[in-house]
Amino acid sequence: MRLCSGKVIDREAAKITTFYKWLLQIRDGYFYDDVNNELIKLPSYLCITSSNDPIDSIVEEVYPSLL
């Protein structure tokens, strides 16, 4: 829907399209790391780096100016 509104810059549209294609590949079974356990491979840019306090890491990633 956002791609059709004409308010998305080219770089953002490319990111959305890449993510959309990745979701389709998951749906089609191309990105399964372990098919038996249905585990998928996530791109590294989607992963939050580990730390001593995982809750703080998630909050910092989602709301960077909150902490």
Predicted model as a PDB file, atoms N, CA, C, CB and O in Angstrom, pLDDT in the B-factor column:
MODEL        1                                                                  
ATOM      1  N   MET A   1       0.821  -1.185   0.000  1.00 44.00           N  
ATOM      2  CA  MET A   1       0.000   0.000   0.000  1.00 44.00           C  
ATOM      3  C   MET A   1       0.867   1.251   0.000  1.00 44.00           C  
ATOM      4  CB  MET A   1      -0.935  -0.003   1.197  1.00 44.00           C  
ATOM      5  O   MET A   1       0.577   2.198  -0.731  1.00 44.00           O  
ATOM      6  N   ARG A   2       1.914   1.272   0.798  1.00 48.00           N  
ATOM      7  CA  ARG A   2       2.769   2.454   0.856  1.00 48.00           C  
ATOM      8  C   ARG A   2       3.484   2.694  -0.460  1.00 48.00           C  
ATOM      9  CB  ARG A   2       3.784   2.315   1.973  1.00 48.00           C  
ATOM     10  O   ARG A   2       3.761   3.841  -0.813  1.00 48.00           O  
ATOM     11  N   LEU A   3       3.788   1.623  -1.197  1.00 49.00           N  
ATOM     12  CA  LEU A   3       4.473   1.801  -2.468  1.00 49.00           C  
ATOM     13  C   LEU A   3       3.585   2.497  -3.486  1.00 49.00           C  
ATOM     14  CB  LEU A   3       4.933   0.461  -3.009  1.00 49.00           C  
ATOM     15  O   LEU A   3       4.083   3.185  -4.378  1.00 49.00           O  
ATOM     16  N   CYS A   4       2.290   2.325  -3.363  1.00 55.00           N  
ATOM     17  CA  CYS A   4       1.361   2.914  -4.330  1.00 55.00           C  
ATOM     18  C   CYS A   4       1.021   4.359  -4.016  1.00 55.00           C  
ATOM     19  CB  CYS A   4       0.095   2.106  -4.385  1.00 55.00           C  
ATOM     20  O   CYS A   4       0.458   5.041  -4.872  1.00 55.00           O  
ATOM     21  N   SER A   5       1.331   4.849  -2.847  1.00 57.00           N  
ATOM     22  CA  SER A   5       0.913   6.191  -2.457  1.00 57.00           C  
ATOM     23  C   SER A   5       1.738   7.290  -3.114  1.00 57.00           C  
ATOM     24  CB  SER A   5       0.992   6.332  -0.967  1.00 57.00           C  
ATOM     25  O   SER A   5       1.301   8.441  -3.144  1.00 57.00           O  
ATOM     26  N   GLY A   6       2.911   6.974  -3.638  1.00 60.00           N  
ATOM     27  CA  GLY A   6       3.752   7.973  -4.268  1.00 60.00           C  
ATOM     28  C   GLY A   6       4.525   8.825  -3.278  1.00 60.00           C  
ATOM     29  O   GLY A   6       5.204   9.768  -3.685  1.00 60.00           O  
ATOM     30  N   LYS A   7       4.442   8.522  -1.999  1.00 75.00           N  
ATOM     31  CA  LYS A   7       5.117   9.307  -0.966  1.00 75.00           C  
ATOM     32  C   LYS A   7       6.373   8.633  -0.430  1.00 75.00           C  
ATOM     33  CB  LYS A   7       4.170   9.573   0.171  1.00 75.00           C  
ATOM     34  O   LYS A   7       6.950   9.092   0.555  1.00 75.00           O  
ATOM     35  N   VAL A   8       6.796   7.557  -1.063  1.00 73.00           N  
ATOM     36  CA  VAL A   8       7.958   6.804  -0.608  1.00 73.00           C  
ATOM     37  C   VAL A   8       9.129   7.132  -1.532  1.00 73.00           C  
ATOM     38  CB  VAL A   8       7.667   5.263  -0.584  1.00 73.00           C  
ATOM     39  O   VAL A   8       9.003   7.079  -2.756  1.00 73.00           O  
ATOM     40  N   ILE A   9      10.270   7.471  -0.927  1.00 80.00           N  
ATOM     41  CA  ILE A   9      11.453   7.749  -1.740  1.00 80.00           C  
ATOM     42  C   ILE A   9      11.991   6.437  -2.322  1.00 80.00           C  
ATOM     43  CB  ILE A   9      12.551   8.470  -0.896  1.00 80.00           C  
ATOM     44  O   ILE A   9      11.690   5.354  -1.819  1.00 80.00           O  
ATOM     45  N   ASP A  10      12.778   6.549  -3.373  1.00 82.00           N  
ATOM     46  CA  ASP A  10      13.259   5.366  -4.090  1.00 82.00           C  
ATOM     47  C   ASP A  10      14.016   4.400  -3.184  1.00 82.00           C  
ATOM     48  CB  ASP A  10      14.152   5.785  -5.238  1.00 82.00           C  
ATOM     49  O   ASP A  10      13.822   3.188  -3.270  1.00 82.00           O  
ATOM     50  N   ARG A  11      14.873   4.929  -2.321  1.00 85.00           N  
ATOM     51  CA  ARG A  11      15.667   4.065  -1.442  1.00 85.00           C  
ATOM     52  C   ARG A  11      14.769   3.291  -0.482  1.00 85.00           C  
ATOM     53  CB  ARG A  11      16.689   4.897  -0.652  1.00 85.00           C  
ATOM     54  O   ARG A  11      14.988   2.103  -0.243  1.00 85.00           O  
ATOM     55  N   GLU A  12      13.769   3.958   0.064  1.00 84.00           N  
ATOM     56  CA  GLU A  12      12.831   3.296   0.978  1.00 84.00           C  
ATOM     57  C   GLU A  12      11.994   2.259   0.232  1.00 84.00           C  
ATOM     58  CB  GLU A  12      11.911   4.333   1.657  1.00 84.00           C  
ATOM     59  O   GLU A  12      11.724   1.181   0.762  1.00 84.00           O  
ATOM     60  N   ALA A  13      11.589   2.574  -0.980  1.00 85.00           N  
ATOM     61  CA  ALA A  13      10.827   1.625  -1.795  1.00 85.00           C  
ATOM     62  C   ALA A  13      11.657   0.381  -2.085  1.00 85.00           C  
ATOM     63  CB  ALA A  13      10.377   2.281  -3.114  1.00 85.00           C  
ATOM     64  O   ALA A  13      11.129  -0.731  -2.081  1.00 85.00           O  
ATOM     65  N   ALA A  14      12.939   0.555  -2.333  1.00 87.00           N  
ATOM     66  CA  ALA A  14      13.824  -0.582  -2.580  1.00 87.00           C  
ATOM     67  C   ALA A  14      13.946  -1.455  -1.342  1.00 87.00           C  
ATOM     68  CB  ALA A  14      15.207  -0.100  -3.020  1.00 87.00           C  
ATOM     69  O   ALA A  14      13.954  -2.681  -1.449  1.00 87.00           O  
ATOM     70  N   LYS A  15      14.042  -0.837  -0.161  1.00 85.00           N  
ATOM     71  CA  LYS A  15      14.116  -1.599   1.094  1.00 85.00           C  
ATOM     72  C   LYS A  15      12.840  -2.396   1.317  1.00 85.00           C  
ATOM     73  CB  LYS A  15      14.364  -0.659   2.287  1.00 85.00           C  
ATOM     74  O   LYS A  15      12.889  -3.563   1.706  1.00 85.00           O  
ATOM     75  N   ILE A  16      11.697  -1.763   1.071  1.00 86.00           N  
ATOM     76  CA  ILE A  16      10.407  -2.435   1.257  1.00 86.00           C  
ATOM     77  C   ILE A  16      10.285  -3.603   0.283  1.00 86.00           C  
ATOM     78  CB  ILE A  16       9.232  -1.441   1.059  1.00 86.00           C  
ATOM     79  O   ILE A  16       9.817  -4.679   0.656  1.00 86.00           O  
ATOM     80  N   THR A  17      10.700  -3.393  -0.952  1.00 88.00           N  
ATOM     81  CA  THR A  17      10.631  -4.449  -1.952  1.00 88.00           C  
ATOM     82  C   THR A  17      11.536  -5.614  -1.585  1.00 88.00           C  
ATOM     83  CB  THR A  17      11.007  -3.906  -3.324  1.00 88.00           C  
ATOM     84  O   THR A  17      11.152  -6.772  -1.742  1.00 88.00           O  
ATOM     85  N   THR A  18      12.742  -5.315  -1.095  1.00 86.00           N  
ATOM     86  CA  THR A  18      13.659  -6.375  -0.667  1.00 86.00           C  
ATOM     87  C   THR A  18      13.068  -7.179   0.485  1.00 86.00           C  
ATOM     88  CB  THR A  18      15.010  -5.778  -0.252  1.00 86.00           C  
ATOM     89  O   THR A  18      13.128  -8.409   0.492  1.00 86.00           O  
ATOM     90  N   PHE A  19      12.500  -6.474   1.455  1.00 85.00           N  
ATOM     91  CA  PHE A  19      11.885  -7.158   2.599  1.00 85.00           C  
ATOM     92  C   PHE A  19      10.699  -8.005   2.141  1.00 85.00           C  
ATOM     93  CB  PHE A  19      11.429  -6.134   3.666  1.00 85.00           C  
ATOM     94  O   PHE A  19      10.519  -9.126   2.616  1.00 85.00           O  
ATOM     95  N   TYR A  20       9.896  -7.479   1.228  1.00 87.00           N  
ATOM     96  CA  TYR A  20       8.747  -8.195   0.701  1.00 87.00           C  
ATOM     97  C   TYR A  20       9.187  -9.488   0.007  1.00 87.00           C  
ATOM     98  CB  TYR A  20       7.964  -7.302  -0.272  1.00 87.00           C  
ATOM     99  O   TYR A  20       8.590 -10.546   0.208  1.00 87.00           O  
ATOM    100  N   LYS A  21      10.244  -9.389  -0.815  1.00 87.00           N  
ATOM    101  CA  LYS A  21      10.751 -10.572  -1.500  1.00 87.00           C  
ATOM    102  C   LYS A  21      11.287 -11.595  -0.506  1.00 87.00           C  
ATOM    103  CB  LYS A  21      11.843 -10.184  -2.495  1.00 87.00           C  
ATOM    104  O   LYS A  21      11.125 -12.799  -0.702  1.00 87.00           O  
ATOM    105  N   TRP A  22      11.929 -11.115   0.565  1.00 82.00           N  
ATOM    106  CA  TRP A  22      12.454 -12.006   1.593  1.00 82.00           C  
ATOM    107  C   TRP A  22      11.307 -12.751   2.278  1.00 82.00           C  
ATOM    108  CB  TRP A  22      13.280 -11.213   2.630  1.00 82.00           C  
ATOM    109  O   TRP A  22      11.410 -13.952   2.530  1.00 82.00           O  
ATOM    110  N   LEU A  23      10.213 -12.041   2.581  1.00 85.00           N  
ATOM    111  CA  LEU A  23       9.052 -12.692   3.187  1.00 85.00           C  
ATOM    112  C   LEU A  23       8.460 -13.752   2.260  1.00 85.00           C  
ATOM    113  CB  LEU A  23       7.987 -11.651   3.540  1.00 85.00           C  
ATOM    114  O   LEU A  23       8.050 -14.820   2.716  1.00 85.00           O  
ATOM    115  N   LEU A  24       8.416 -13.459   0.969  1.00 86.00           N  
ATOM    116  CA  LEU A  24       7.907 -14.443   0.016  1.00 86.00           C  
ATOM    117  C   LEU A  24       8.805 -15.668  -0.051  1.00 86.00           C  
ATOM    118  CB  LEU A  24       7.776 -13.821  -1.367  1.00 86.00           C  
ATOM    119  O   LEU A  24       8.316 -16.789  -0.187  1.00 86.00           O  
ATOM    120  N   GLN A  25      10.112 -15.463   0.044  1.00 82.00           N  
ATOM    121  CA  GLN A  25      11.040 -16.593   0.031  1.00 82.00           C  
ATOM    122  C   GLN A  25      10.862 -17.453   1.273  1.00 82.00           C  
ATOM    123  CB  GLN A  25      12.488 -16.100  -0.065  1.00 82.00           C  
ATOM    124  O   GLN A  25      10.984 -18.676   1.200  1.00 82.00           O  
ATOM    125  N   ILE A  26      10.575 -16.833   2.410  1.00 79.00           N  
ATOM    126  CA  ILE A  26      10.295 -17.603   3.623  1.00 79.00           C  
ATOM    127  C   ILE A  26       9.035 -18.423   3.413  1.00 79.00           C  
ATOM    128  CB  ILE A  26      10.144 -16.673   4.858  1.00 79.00           C  
ATOM    129  O   ILE A  26       8.993 -19.613   3.724  1.00 79.00           O  
ATOM    130  N   ARG A  27       8.004 -17.767   2.879  1.00 79.00           N  
ATOM    131  CA  ARG A  27       6.736 -18.471   2.638  1.00 79.00           C  
ATOM    132  C   ARG A  27       6.942 -19.666   1.723  1.00 79.00           C  
ATOM    133  CB  ARG A  27       5.698 -17.519   2.028  1.00 79.00           C  
ATOM    134  O   ARG A  27       6.334 -20.718   1.923  1.00 79.00           O  
ATOM    135  N   ASP A  28       7.795 -19.511   0.723  1.00 79.00           N  
ATOM    136  CA  ASP A  28       8.022 -20.577  -0.248  1.00 79.00           C  
ATOM    137  C   ASP A  28       9.030 -21.619   0.235  1.00 79.00           C  
ATOM    138  CB  ASP A  28       8.495 -19.986  -1.549  1.00 79.00           C  
ATOM    139  O   ASP A  28       9.270 -22.609  -0.455  1.00 79.00           O  
ATOM    140  N   GLY A  29       9.622 -21.407   1.414  1.00 71.00           N  
ATOM    141  CA  GLY A  29      10.510 -22.398   2.000  1.00 71.00           C  
ATOM    142  C   GLY A  29      11.966 -22.284   1.617  1.00 71.00           C  
ATOM    143  O   GLY A  29      12.727 -23.221   1.857  1.00 71.00           O  
ATOM    144  N   TYR A  30      12.392 -21.168   1.026  1.00 75.00           N  
ATOM    145  CA  TYR A  30      13.778 -21.026   0.585  1.00 75.00           C  
ATOM    146  C   TYR A  30      14.736 -20.622   1.701  1.00 75.00           C  
ATOM    147  CB  TYR A  30      13.851 -20.016  -0.515  1.00 75.00           C  
ATOM    148  O   TYR A  30      15.940 -20.840   1.565  1.00 75.00           O  
ATOM    149  N   PHE A  31      14.263 -20.057   2.771  1.00 73.00           N  
ATOM    150  CA  PHE A  31      15.156 -19.529   3.798  1.00 73.00           C  
ATOM    151  C   PHE A  31      15.151 -20.357   5.082  1.00 73.00           C  
ATOM    152  CB  PHE A  31      14.777 -18.111   4.115  1.00 73.00           C  
ATOM    153  O   PHE A  31      15.567 -19.864   6.131  1.00 73.00           O  
ATOM    154  N   TYR A  32      14.695 -21.584   5.016  1.00 71.00           N  
ATOM    155  CA  TYR A  32      14.693 -22.415   6.215  1.00 71.00           C  
ATOM    156  C   TYR A  32      16.094 -22.914   6.503  1.00 71.00           C  
ATOM    157  CB  TYR A  32      13.726 -23.597   6.060  1.00 71.00           C  
ATOM    158  O   TYR A  32      16.751 -23.500   5.643  1.00 71.00           O  
ATOM    159  N   ASP A  33      16.542 -22.675   7.724  1.00 69.00           N  
ATOM    160  CA  ASP A  33      17.840 -23.165   8.172  1.00 69.00           C  
ATOM    161  C   ASP A  33      17.689 -24.611   8.638  1.00 69.00           C  
ATOM    162  CB  ASP A  33      18.415 -22.270   9.310  1.00 69.00           C  
ATOM    163  O   ASP A  33      18.583 -25.433   8.439  1.00 69.00           O  
ATOM    164  N   ASP A  34      16.563 -24.907   9.252  1.00 70.00           N  
ATOM    165  CA  ASP A  34      16.266 -26.241   9.751  1.00 70.00           C  
ATOM    166  C   ASP A  34      14.794 -26.511   9.444  1.00 70.00           C  
ATOM    167  CB  ASP A  34      16.576 -26.372  11.299  1.00 70.00           C  
ATOM    168  O   ASP A  34      13.909 -26.093  10.189  1.00 70.00           O  
ATOM    169  N   VAL A  35      14.547 -27.207   8.349  1.00 61.00           N  
ATOM    170  CA  VAL A  35      13.173 -27.422   7.888  1.00 61.00           C  
ATOM    171  C   VAL A  35      12.362 -28.198   8.918  1.00 61.00           C  
ATOM    172  CB  VAL A  35      13.169 -28.167   6.551  1.00 61.00           C  
ATOM    173  O   VAL A  35      11.178 -27.917   9.103  1.00 61.00           O  
ATOM    174  N   ASN A  36      12.969 -29.160   9.585  1.00 70.00           N  
ATOM    175  CA  ASN A  36      12.226 -29.975  10.546  1.00 70.00           C  
ATOM    176  C   ASN A  36      11.715 -29.157  11.728  1.00 70.00           C  
ATOM    177  CB  ASN A  36      13.099 -31.106  11.050  1.00 70.00           C  
ATOM    178  O   ASN A  36      10.614 -29.406  12.218  1.00 70.00           O  
ATOM    179  N   ASN A  37      12.489 -28.197  12.186  1.00 67.00           N  
ATOM    180  CA  ASN A  37      12.081 -27.359  13.307  1.00 67.00           C  
ATOM    181  C   ASN A  37      11.514 -26.013  12.858  1.00 67.00           C  
ATOM    182  CB  ASN A  37      13.253 -27.134  14.231  1.00 67.00           C  
ATOM    183  O   ASN A  37      11.178 -25.170  13.690  1.00 67.00           O  
ATOM    184  N   GLU A  38      11.409 -25.812  11.542  1.00 71.00           N  
ATOM    185  CA  GLU A  38      10.886 -24.583  10.955  1.00 71.00           C  
ATOM    186  C   GLU A  38      11.629 -23.340  11.450  1.00 71.00           C  
ATOM    187  CB  GLU A  38       9.407 -24.452  11.266  1.00 71.00           C  
ATOM    188  O   GLU A  38      11.014 -22.327  11.781  1.00 71.00           O  
ATOM    189  N   LEU A  39      12.954 -23.433  11.494  1.00 75.00           N  
ATOM    190  CA  LEU A  39      13.788 -22.295  11.865  1.00 75.00           C  
ATOM    191  C   LEU A  39      14.250 -21.609  10.599  1.00 75.00           C  
ATOM    192  CB  LEU A  39      15.000 -22.734  12.733  1.00 75.00           C  
ATOM    193  O   LEU A  39      14.684 -22.269   9.655  1.00 75.00           O  
ATOM    194  N   ILE A  40      14.160 -20.289  10.571  1.00 76.00           N  
ATOM    195  CA  ILE A  40      14.572 -19.542   9.390  1.00 76.00           C  
ATOM    196  C   ILE A  40      15.849 -18.764   9.663  1.00 76.00           C  
ATOM    197  CB  ILE A  40      13.460 -18.594   8.940  1.00 76.00           C  
ATOM    198  O   ILE A  40      16.190 -18.486  10.813  1.00 76.00           O  
ATOM    199  N   LYS A  41      16.550 -18.416   8.591  1.00 75.00           N  
ATOM    200  CA  LYS A  41      17.744 -17.575   8.689  1.00 75.00           C  
ATOM    201  C   LYS A  41      17.305 -16.121   8.618  1.00 75.00           C  
ATOM    202  CB  LYS A  41      18.777 -17.908   7.556  1.00 75.00           C  
ATOM    203  O   LYS A  41      16.587 -15.729   7.698  1.00 75.00           O  
ATOM    204  N   LEU A  42      17.731 -15.329   9.578  1.00 76.00           N  
ATOM    205  CA  LEU A  42      17.444 -13.896   9.564  1.00 76.00           C  
ATOM    206  C   LEU A  42      18.665 -13.141   9.079  1.00 76.00           C  
ATOM    207  CB  LEU A  42      17.021 -13.398  10.965  1.00 76.00           C  
ATOM    208  O   LEU A  42      19.785 -13.472   9.466  1.00 76.00           O  
ATOM    209  N   PRO A  43      18.474 -12.132   8.236  1.00 75.00           N  
ATOM    210  CA  PRO A  43      19.602 -11.294   7.852  1.00 75.00           C  
ATOM    211  C   PRO A  43      20.177 -10.604   9.094  1.00 75.00           C  
ATOM    212  CB  PRO A  43      19.171 -10.245   6.789  1.00 75.00           C  
ATOM    213  O   PRO A  43      19.442 -10.282  10.027  1.00 75.00           O  
ATOM    214  N   SER A  44      21.468 -10.386   9.097  1.00 79.00           N  
ATOM    215  CA  SER A  44      22.123  -9.826  10.284  1.00 79.00           C  
ATOM    216  C   SER A  44      21.589  -8.446  10.656  1.00 79.00           C  
ATOM    217  CB  SER A  44      23.616  -9.743  10.056  1.00 79.00           C  
ATOM    218  O   SER A  44      21.590  -8.090  11.834  1.00 79.00           O  
ATOM    219  N   TYR A  45      21.131  -7.660   9.674  1.00 77.00           N  
ATOM    220  CA  TYR A  45      20.634  -6.320   9.999  1.00 77.00           C  
ATOM    221  C   TYR A  45      19.290  -6.360  10.739  1.00 77.00           C  
ATOM    222  CB  TYR A  45      20.492  -5.497   8.722  1.00 77.00           C  
ATOM    223  O   TYR A  45      18.866  -5.347  11.295  1.00 77.00           O  
ATOM    224  N   LEU A  46      18.617  -7.519  10.751  1.00 76.00           N  
ATOM    225  CA  LEU A  46      17.369  -7.644  11.498  1.00 76.00           C  
ATOM    226  C   LEU A  46      17.591  -8.122  12.931  1.00 76.00           C  
ATOM    227  CB  LEU A  46      16.435  -8.596  10.782  1.00 76.00           C  
ATOM    228  O   LEU A  46      16.679  -8.069  13.756  1.00 76.00           O  
ATOM    229  N   CYS A  47      18.790  -8.584  13.220  1.00 79.00           N  
ATOM    230  CA  CYS A  47      19.088  -9.137  14.541  1.00 79.00           C  
ATOM    231  C   CYS A  47      19.622  -8.054  15.475  1.00 79.00           C  
ATOM    232  CB  CYS A  47      20.103 -10.287  14.427  1.00 79.00           C  
ATOM    233  O   CYS A  47      20.372  -7.169  15.064  1.00 79.00           O  
ATOM    234  N   ILE A  48      19.224  -8.146  16.721  1.00 78.00           N  
ATOM    235  CA  ILE A  48      19.723  -7.241  17.752  1.00 78.00           C  
ATOM    236  C   ILE A  48      20.914  -7.929  18.407  1.00 78.00           C  
ATOM    237  CB  ILE A  48      18.604  -6.880  18.811  1.00 78.00           C  
ATOM    238  O   ILE A  48      20.837  -9.099  18.784  1.00 78.00           O  
ATOM    239  N   THR A  49      22.006  -7.199  18.539  1.00 75.00           N  
ATOM    240  CA  THR A  49      23.192  -7.797  19.144  1.00 75.00           C  
ATOM    241  C   THR A  49      22.928  -8.136  20.603  1.00 75.00           C  
ATOM    242  CB  THR A  49      24.398  -6.852  19.025  1.00 75.00           C  
ATOM    243  O   THR A  49      22.192  -7.437  21.300  1.00 75.00           O  
ATOM    244  N   SER A  50      23.532  -9.203  21.039  1.00 73.00           N  
ATOM    245  CA  SER A  50      23.309  -9.642  22.414  1.00 73.00           C  
ATOM    246  C   SER A  50      24.030  -8.740  23.411  1.00 73.00           C  
ATOM    247  CB  SER A  50      23.771 -11.088  22.588  1.00 73.00           C  
ATOM    248  O   SER A  50      25.041  -8.112  23.097  1.00 73.00           O  
ATOM    249  N   SER A  51      23.485  -8.696  24.604  1.00 79.00           N  
ATOM    250  CA  SER A  51      24.091  -7.909  25.674  1.00 79.00           C  
ATOM    251  C   SER A  51      23.752  -8.556  27.004  1.00 79.00           C  
ATOM    252  CB  SER A  51      23.605  -6.431  25.634  1.00 79.00           C  
ATOM    253  O   SER A  51      23.100  -9.599  27.048  1.00 79.00           O  
ATOM    254  N   ASN A  52      24.195  -7.936  28.085  1.00 87.00           N  
ATOM    255  CA  ASN A  52      23.893  -8.471  29.410  1.00 87.00           C  
ATOM    256  C   ASN A  52      22.418  -8.322  29.766  1.00 87.00           C  
ATOM    257  CB  ASN A  52      24.745  -7.779  30.455  1.00 87.00           C  
ATOM    258  O   ASN A  52      21.876  -9.126  30.524  1.00 87.00           O  
ATOM    259  N   ASP A  53      21.770  -7.296  29.219  1.00 87.00           N  
ATOM    260  CA  ASP A  53      20.357  -7.071  29.499  1.00 87.00           C  
ATOM    261  C   ASP A  53      19.574  -7.053  28.189  1.00 87.00           C  
ATOM    262  CB  ASP A  53      20.153  -5.745  30.278  1.00 87.00           C  
ATOM    263  O   ASP A  53      19.491  -6.012  27.538  1.00 87.00           O  
ATOM    264  N   PRO A  54      18.996  -8.192  27.790  1.00 84.00           N  
ATOM    265  CA  PRO A  54      18.324  -8.268  26.497  1.00 84.00           C  
ATOM    266  C   PRO A  54      17.112  -7.334  26.381  1.00 84.00           C  
ATOM    267  CB  PRO A  54      17.889  -9.683  26.245  1.00 84.00           C  
ATOM    268  O   PRO A  54      16.822  -6.837  25.292  1.00 84.00           O  
ATOM    269  N   ILE A  55      16.409  -7.093  27.479  1.00 87.00           N  
ATOM    270  CA  ILE A  55      15.249  -6.193  27.439  1.00 87.00           C  
ATOM    271  C   ILE A  55      15.698  -4.778  27.093  1.00 87.00           C  
ATOM    272  CB  ILE A  55      14.496  -6.201  28.796  1.00 87.00           C  
ATOM    273  O   ILE A  55      15.076  -4.117  26.261  1.00 87.00           O  
ATOM    274  N   ASP A  56      16.774  -4.308  27.723  1.00 87.00           N  
ATOM    275  CA  ASP A  56      17.305  -2.983  27.401  1.00 87.00           C  
ATOM    276  C   ASP A  56      17.732  -2.898  25.936  1.00 87.00           C  
ATOM    277  CB  ASP A  56      18.492  -2.650  28.314  1.00 87.00           C  
ATOM    278  O   ASP A  56      17.535  -1.869  25.289  1.00 87.00           O  
ATOM    279  N   SER A  57      18.310  -3.965  25.418  1.00 85.00           N  
ATOM    280  CA  SER A  57      18.736  -3.975  24.013  1.00 85.00           C  
ATOM    281  C   SER A  57      17.545  -3.829  23.072  1.00 85.00           C  
ATOM    282  CB  SER A  57      19.496  -5.270  23.695  1.00 85.00           C  
ATOM    283  O   SER A  57      17.612  -3.095  22.086  1.00 85.00           O  
ATOM    284  N   ILE A  58      16.458  -4.527  23.380  1.00 86.00           N  
ATOM    285  CA  ILE A  58      15.255  -4.439  22.547  1.00 86.00           C  
ATOM    286  C   ILE A  58      14.647  -3.046  22.640  1.00 86.00           C  
ATOM    287  CB  ILE A  58      14.220  -5.502  22.970  1.00 86.00           C  
ATOM    288  O   ILE A  58      14.288  -2.458  21.620  1.00 86.00           O  
ATOM    289  N   VAL A  59      14.529  -2.514  23.853  1.00 88.00           N  
ATOM    290  CA  VAL A  59      13.962  -1.179  24.032  1.00 88.00           C  
ATOM    291  C   VAL A  59      14.814  -0.139  23.317  1.00 88.00           C  
ATOM    292  CB  VAL A  59      13.844  -0.835  25.527  1.00 88.00           C  
ATOM    293  O   VAL A  59      14.279   0.762  22.672  1.00 88.00           O  
ATOM    294  N   GLU A  60      16.126  -0.253  23.424  1.00 85.00           N  
ATOM    295  CA  GLU A  60      17.026   0.693  22.765  1.00 85.00           C  
ATOM    296  C   GLU A  60      16.899   0.626  21.237  1.00 85.00           C  
ATOM    297  CB  GLU A  60      18.474   0.416  23.181  1.00 85.00           C  
ATOM    298  O   GLU A  60      16.976   1.650  20.557  1.00 85.00           O  
ATOM    299  N   GLU A  61      16.708  -0.565  20.715  1.00 82.00           N  
ATOM    300  CA  GLU A  61      16.562  -0.733  19.270  1.00 82.00           C  
ATOM    301  C   GLU A  61      15.239  -0.149  18.763  1.00 82.00           C  
ATOM    302  CB  GLU A  61      16.653  -2.215  18.901  1.00 82.00           C  
ATOM    303  O   GLU A  61      15.194   0.488  17.711  1.00 82.00           O  
ATOM    304  N   VAL A  62      14.172  -0.372  19.520  1.00 84.00           N  
ATOM    305  CA  VAL A  62      12.847   0.079  19.095  1.00 84.00           C  
ATOM    306  C   VAL A  62      12.636   1.562  19.398  1.00 84.00           C  
ATOM    307  CB  VAL A  62      11.761  -0.752  19.780  1.00 84.00           C  
ATOM    308  O   VAL A  62      12.074   2.296  18.586  1.00 84.00           O  
ATOM    309  N   TYR A  63      13.095   1.994  20.579  1.00 89.00           N  
ATOM    310  CA  TYR A  63      12.928   3.387  21.020  1.00 89.00           C  
ATOM    311  C   TYR A  63      14.291   3.967  21.399  1.00 89.00           C  
ATOM    312  CB  TYR A  63      11.937   3.478  22.229  1.00 89.00           C  
ATOM    313  O   TYR A  63      14.595   4.057  22.589  1.00 89.00           O  
ATOM    314  N   PRO A  64      15.116   4.359  20.441  1.00 83.00           N  
ATOM    315  CA  PRO A  64      16.482   4.767  20.730  1.00 83.00           C  
ATOM    316  C   PRO A  64      16.604   5.983  21.646  1.00 83.00           C  
ATOM    317  CB  PRO A  64      17.179   5.050  19.461  1.00 83.00           C  
ATOM    318  O   PRO A  64      17.619   6.115  22.330  1.00 83.00           O  
ATOM    319  N   SER A  65      15.638   6.854  21.687  1.00 82.00           N  
ATOM    320  CA  SER A  65      15.767   8.050  22.519  1.00 82.00           C  
ATOM    321  C   SER A  65      15.113   7.894  23.887  1.00 82.00           C  
ATOM    322  CB  SER A  65      15.165   9.233  21.808  1.00 82.00           C  
ATOM    323  O   SER A  65      15.098   8.842  24.672  1.00 82.00           O  
ATOM    324  N   LEU A  66      14.572   6.714  24.183  1.00 76.00           N  
ATOM    325  CA  LEU A  66      13.879   6.511  25.446  1.00 76.00           C  
ATOM    326  C   LEU A  66      14.834   6.326  26.626  1.00 76.00           C  
ATOM    327  CB  LEU A  66      12.971   5.316  25.337  1.00 76.00           C  
ATOM    328  O   LEU A  66      14.609   6.870  27.708  1.00 76.00           O  
ATOM    329  N   LEU A  67      15.888   5.565  26.413  1.00 59.00           N  
ATOM    330  CA  LEU A  67      16.803   5.266  27.534  1.00 59.00           C  
ATOM    331  C   LEU A  67      17.853   6.327  27.651  1.00 59.00           C  
ATOM    332  CB  LEU A  67      17.469   3.900  27.358  1.00 59.00           C  
ATOM    333  O   LEU A  67      18.710   6.252  28.531  1.00 59.00           O  
TER     334      LEU A  67                                                      
ENDMDL                                                                          
END                                                                             
